Amino acid sequence: MRHLQKSSSAAWVRTRIALAAASAGLLLAGAASVQAADSGLPQQIVVQLRGSDSLPGVLSSYGLTLSRQLGPRPFYLLRTVAADDLAAKIAALNADARVAFAEPNLRLRDPEARKRSVWAIGRQSDYLDQWAPQQLGLAAAHAVSDGSGVTVAVIDTGVDFNHPALAGRLRPGHDYVGNDTDASEEGSTADAAYGHGTHVAGLVALAAPGAQILPLRVLDAQGRGNIWNVAAALLHAADPDGNPATADHAQVINLSLGTTTPTKLLDKVVELVTCSDDDDGEDDDDYSDPGFNRDRERCDLHHGSVVTAAAGNGGNARELQYPAAERAEGALSVAASTAASRVASFSNRGPWVMIAAPGEGLTSTVPGGGYAVWSGTSMAAPLAAGIAALLRAQQPDWKPVDVTQRMQDRSARLCGSGLRRVDARGSLDDEVPPPTACP
């Protein structure tokens, strides 16, 4: 893994402004056009088998080879030969009674890289004293809970482990892009998503200063990744050492990323980590295989993890982003709101979005020890994750669905929208009525 390139915030911003000018023909964060569905990686198929004992037969029947498996679970990443018709092979697998589902290994991105969002220079004082914490009532909330004892996993581009604002808050992570244990940011200021994960981690730390952060790198410096690596990171966050008896899991997991194509793999894995029910409406017990025994034990012992997922920056209700749009129990799809208590113009919205959080013009940490201002639903989701961490510290016996329901029940109505914004103080204190953001 390459070492993080150090640079001053001012130099970084000059580079980003130049890139923005060069990309004038590309979509910005506020653009409202609907994008084409994300494609899959060549020769790669993701499958879940109804029983792991059927793997040899399936490989033989379809001329496939095994690349990876998600622990003992019957989720497999398979490879075809180059000449195969991938779509035809997937269709045949989905018609096979031994197969629960088959789909491409879909590409995904962080919403800001997808829309070529750019950011501007910030200062430490802006980070510590900005509009979002005041609007959320974080100071009062921290008098009740600061998130101590809770871990929040940040599944993103990695983090700057040397940033002063994150000192003492970062757990050892994993890099699923480089396949090693160093989850540091890679790349340079010329890369579209460089600093994204560090910015997200800083917002988690702002909302939950007592919480630990578990960085898991699944996106490269251009913000590109795939669903297989995200699924692996989700399961890592839920049980890092593979032993359900040890309480090393992340009680909250943030996903400031997504794909515009529905994915069964992420749907199933989010269900596993939140310990929610299989609600796909099909008459099959998708989790009866012995490979899921550790997940059952984990859910009995630790109740599962809350998942917060960015709703995306399409600026409309039509451009669904997954896994946010799956609306799994114990998970929150998060839109971005403004200082004026409105839905941000760039934010996706609609009935599939469950809650909003501040996401416009937020100052947070960036590589090299600096600070920068960025806008996006990727910035809203970690604030919601931080508030979920405050609740999990206060109510350790609550299930993920209890936490997400509480956050929705104690939220504030946004102006001109049916969406509601999360409120930290109201979520933690029954005696405090949620604010009326828009009378």
N, C-alpha and C positions, 0 to 999 in steps of 0.2 A: 504494500500500500504506500502510495506517495505521502510524504509529510505535508501537513497543512501549510499553505503559503501565507506568510504573514504580510499584512499590508495595513496602512492606515485607513481609517474610515473615509477620509477625504479623497485619497487616491482611488479607493474602491468606488466611490460615488462618481468620480470623473469618468472611470471606465464604464460604469453602468449607464450614465447619461449618453456617452458615445454610442453604446450598443443600442440604446433606445432610439436614437436618431437614425441609426442604420437599419432599424427594424420597423420603420414607419409604416410599411405596408402590411405588417402583421397585426393580429388582433391584440388589443390591450385588455386589461382585466375587466373593464366595463362593457366590452362588446357583448351584444345580445344574440349573435347568430348561433344556430344549433350546429354542432359539429358532427362529422361522420363518426360512426361507431369505431371503437378502438379495435385494431386487428390483433391476431395472434402471432407468436413467434414461429418461424418456419420449422416444420418437422416435429413439433412438440404438442403432445396431447396430455391433458390432465384428466384422470379418471378416479372415480371411487367405485370399488368393487363391493358387492354385497357380502362377500366373504374373501378373506385374504388367501384361502386355500385354492381359489380359482385363478390366481395370477398366472401360473405356468400355462394353463390352458388358454387363457385370453391372449397371452403373448404369442403362443404358437398359432392360434386361429387367425390372427391379424398381422403376423409378421412384424411385431413390435419388439423393441428392446427397452429394458428398465433403466431409467436414469437415476431416479431418486424416489424415496418414500418419506412420508411425514411421520417419523418415529415408527411405532408398531401399527399405526392406523392404516386401513386399506385405501389410503389416498396415494396415488402414484403419478409420477411424471414419466411419460413414455415417449419414445422417439420412433418415428417412421423412417423408411428409406426415402431418399430424396425424390424418387420418381412417383411416390404415392400421392393420390388426391386426398389432401388433408380433410376437406369437408366430407367427402364420401366415407372416409374411414371413421370419422366422428359419428356420422349418421348410422353406420353399421354398428358401432359400439353401443350407441344409445338404444338400439333395437335388441340388444343382447340381454337376456334375463339375468346374466351374471353381473351386469354393470348397473350401478345406481345412477351414474351420469358420466358423460364424457364431453369435454369442451376444449377449445384451444387454450394454450397458455397465454392469456391476453396481456397485452401491454397496458400499462397505466402510467399516469404522471401526477405530479403535484399540480393543483389548479393554477398556480401563478406561472409556472413554466409553460403550461398549456396555452395561457392567454398572453404570454410575454409581459407579465406585470413587472414593473421596475420599482425600485425604492430609492429613498434619499437619505442623506446623512442625519444622524441623530446624536444625542448626548446622553450621558449617564443620568443627568438631572431630568431629562425628558422621560427616561425609562422609569424612574422612581416616582415621578409626579406627572402623570398624564391623565386624560379624561376617563379612560376606561375603568381603572380601579375605583375611582370616585363614583362613577355611575353604578358600578356593581356592588358598592358598599363593602369593599374588601377589608378596609381597616377595621370596621366593626366586626366583620366575620372572623378576622384573625384573632380577635379577643376571645372567641369561642373555640376556634380550631384553626391551626396553621398547616394541617396535613401531615404532622409528624407521625411516623410509623407507616406511612403509605408510600408506595412506589408507583410512579406514572411512567409507562413505557412510551417513548417517542419513536414511532416507526417512520423513518424519513430519510434524509440525505446524510445522516450522521451529525455529530456535534463538535464544537471546539472544546476539547477537554481542558484547555488552559485558560479559558475565559474566566476572569475574576468573579463575575457575577454568578458563575455556576460552580465555583470552587466548593468542594465538600458535598456537592449535591448529586454527583454523577456516579452511577454504578458501572462496573465493567459491562460492556455490551457485546455486540456481534455485528460483523459486516457480511451480509448475504450477497452483496455485489462482488466483493473481492474474496469471499469465502475464507475469512480469517476473524480474529477476535478484536481487531482494532476498528471501532465504529467512528473514527474521526471523519470530519468533512474532508473530501478530496476536491481537487480542481483549483480554479482561480476565479478572479473577478470577471473574466471573460465568459464564464459559464452561466447559463440561464438560471439554474437553481442553486448555485453555490451560496451557502449560508442559510438556506431555507430551514434545515433541521435545527441549526443553532438558534435562529430567530424563534422558532416554535418552542424549543426547550426553554428559552428565556421567558416566554409568556406563561408557561407552566409554572416556572419558579416564581414569577410575579404573583400569580394567583394562589399558589400553595407553597409558601417559602419554607415550610418544614418538611416537605415531601422530598423523596429521592427520585431521580430520573434515570431510567434505563434506556439508553440509546441503542436502537437497532437500525442499521443502515440497509435500506432496500432500494433506494433511488440513487442514480449516479448524479454527477454535477449538472447534468442537463434536466434533471427531474424525471428520468425515465426508469421504469422498473417493470415487473411482471407479477401476475397474481400468485404464482407459485412461491416466490420469495416472500411476498407479503403474508401468505398463509403460514409459511414456516416461522416468520417473525412473530405473528400473533400467538402461535402455539408456544414458542420460546418464552414470550412475555408471560403467558399463563402458567408456565412451569419450567423455569430456566434450567434446573438440574435434572429434570425428568423424574423426580421423586415427589409424588403428591404429598407425602408426609412432612416435607420441609416447607415452611412458610416463606419462600423466596419469590413468590409471584408478584406481578404488577397488579394492584387492585384496580387500576385505571389504565387504559390503552388509548393513545391518540393516533388517528389516521388522517393526516392532512394531505390526502392523496385520493385517487380514485380512477375508475374507468367508466366510459360512457356506455359500456356493454354489460348487461347483467351477467353475473358469474355465480354458478352454483358452488364453486369451491369456496369463495369468500363468504357466501351465504352460510354454508355448512360450518366453516371454521369459526365465524363470528358466533354462531349458535353454540359451538363447543366452548369457546372461551367465556361467554356470558352465562353459560349453564342454562340456556333457555330451551324451550321445547322445539322439536322438529315440527314446524307448522306449514310444510309445503303442500299439505292436502292430499298427499299420496299415501296409499295403504302399504307402506313399507317401513320396516324398522331399520332406518339407515345406520343406527349406532349399536346394533346388536353384536357386531363382531368383537371377539376378545381384544382386538387391538385398541378398543375404546375403554378398556377396564380402568386404566390410569386416569382417564378423564372423568369417569364416574366417581372414582375415589376423590379426585381433586375437588369436584363440585360438592361432594358431601362434606369435605373438610373446610373449604375456603369460600364457597358460595359463588365463585366466578369473578370475572373482571368486567367493569363498565367499559364500553367502547364509545368514544366520541369520534365522529367522522365528518369531515368537511363536505358541505353540500355542493361545492363547485362555484365557479365564477362565470357562468353563462349569462347571468342577468335576466333569467326567465324561469318559467315553471316547466318548460318542456325538456330541457337538457338535464335529464336525470344523471346523477353520478352514483356509482356503486363502489363500496357497499353501503354508503349512506342511505340510498333509496330503498334498501331492503327493510328498514324499520324493524329490525330484530328487537325482541325483548331485551332490555338491559343495554341497549345501544341508543345513541342520540345522533341524528343527522342535524348538523349545525349550520345555520345561515349566518351572514354577517350583518351587523347593525351599525348605525352611525351615532355620533355624539348627540344628534337631534332626535334620537329614538325612532329612527325609521330604518326600513330595510335598505342596505347599501345598494346603489344602482347596479353594481357588478354582480351581486349575489344571486344565486339561484334561490327560488322560493316555490311555494306550492304546497298541496296537501301532504306530500311525502316528506317535507321538511318539518322537524319536530320542535325545534327551538332556535333562537338566535342568540348571538353574543357579539360584543364589540369586535369589529374587524376592519375598520377604516382608519388609516393613518396611525398605526400603532408602532411605538418605538420598542425595540427589543435588541437582544444580543446578536452580534455577527462575528464571524471568525476574525482573529487578530486582536481580540480584546475590545472591539469597538461596538457601536450601537447604530442602528439604522431604522428608518421608518418604512413599513411595508403595509400593504392593504390586501385583504383577501379572506375567503372563508377558511383558509389555512391558518390565519391568525385568530379567527373566532373559535375554532375547535379546541385549541389548547387552553384558552381561558375557561371554556366549559369543562374541560378535563381537570383543570386545577380546582374548580369549584366542586366537582365530583370527588376529588381527593379530600377536600375539607370535610365533606359529608361522610366519606368512608372512614376517616379518622374519628369522627364524632360518633358514628353508628357502625362499628365494625361487624356487627351481626346482620346488617341489612344485605339483602341480595341486590345484584345490579339493577334489576327492574324496580326495586324499592327506591334506589337512589335516583334513577332517571325519572320516575314518576314524581318524586318529591320536587325535583328541579323544575319540572313542568308545572306542577300544581302551585308553586310559590314564585312564579315568574311574573313579569310585568308586560302589559300590552304595548305593542309598538304602534306608532301613529300610521294611519292609512294602510293597515295590514291586519290580517288575522293572525299573524305570527306574534309570539311572545318572546321576550328577552329574559334570559336567566338572571337571577338576582342572588348574590352570595349571602347577604345578611338574612334575607327572608327565608332562604333555604335552610339555614342553620337554626333559626330562632322562631318558635311558634308564636311568640309574643309580638313579633315585628311583622306588621302587614306588608305584603309586597308593595313596592312603590307603584304609583300610577304614572307610568312614563308618559302617557298621552291621555289627558283627561277627555 
